[in-house]
Amino acid sequence: MNSHLDFQHNVTERFLRYVTIDTQSDPESPTCPSTEKQKDLGRLLVSELKALGLADAHLDENGYVYAAIPATTSKKVPVLCFCSHLDTSPDCTGANVKPQIVKNYRGGDITLPADPSQIIRVAQHPALEDQIGNDIITTDGTTLLGADNKAGVAEIMDAAQFLVQNPHIKHGTIKILFTPDEEIGRGVDKVDLKKLGADFAYTVDGETAGQIEDETFSADGATITIQGVSIHPGFAKGKMEHAIKIAAAIIERLPKDTCSPETTEGREGFLHPIGISGALEQATIGLIVRDFTVAGLKQKEALLEHIVKDVMKDYPRSTYRMEIKEQYRNMKEVIDRHPETVEYAMEAIRRAGLEPVRASIRGGTDGSRLSFMGLPCPNIFAGEHAFHSRLEWVSRQDMEKAVQTIVHLAMIWEERA
Ligand SMILES: [Zn+2]
């Protein structure tokens, strides 16, 4: 089905240009964007979009890039937005990225040249087995690569170039959105949806080629505050109730063979302590709760409270407070009301020559928040692998398939309108 489209990809050259710009975000920073250097990439993208003829491309003061590709059809087509994030993870340095290309990959482990202890092993990265003959881009072993999400950025840019240079291809208005600070959970905090003016969006931030993700975790945070009974340790017999020990007993009672990140996969959720602090008189435990359904969240929260109550029986004069805070919700709830968003994406993936695979994300995306803000937003693959690590990699061929998927998706929405 690709035959009538004459793709001439620049996506790899773009990608190599973008990853050399350090855009690491910083969770400790209160500003937006959290790091000014994210705007360096934003400014480069705006100048490239303007050079393509997209005159309204601009970077706003919060570090968001907006641009529009005008419609080439007289049909009334919903306005689509393609979205990727500019920042890279605070978990691994993104300064002085030196990408390497393994051309025509022949299989086997890939040792990274600047640090031979860094080896992308097929045993741990079985997706490599699908990459025989492809050109694989890695780092030199000293930094992350930033394919998460500069692969998506490069793919959207390359698709934009193709659409602009092939005005005979019919599509509705296409919006482009690049966001800062996704990795620290603030990617859509300052997005101006009114200005964006899109009806449906796709984040291009998924892993394996061919995947479309329409489901994320639902997420709550739980905080348990324990008030113990404090007294001078020399006179404490039969009186002291130690808040630290109560907190430790609660952690000890959490399920061990199930319901934790290290014992679950697929569609199973978990209860996961992320912080503990305290002294004799008061202790606090922070947890995150994850599940694909709200009922599953509530059930895990009930289990947690049951454990806390049971432990507290041994400390009759101590008290506790449990607070639950909603973090985000499974975007499937919204996307199911617009099944065409997924259906058309699967058709676009097929037209790009791949077998579409529907998947769910054991985490959240900007798309889950955008969906609940009124902009339904599934996630399509960008081809990025082993993200947030020095072993991160992506292949030229997968990035090219993502570009083709974006172009076909724009065309399908016009065909079906
Ligand atoms: Zn990402």
Residues whose N, C-alpha, C, O or C-beta is under 5 A from the ligand:
A	BS01	ZN	D148 N149 D205
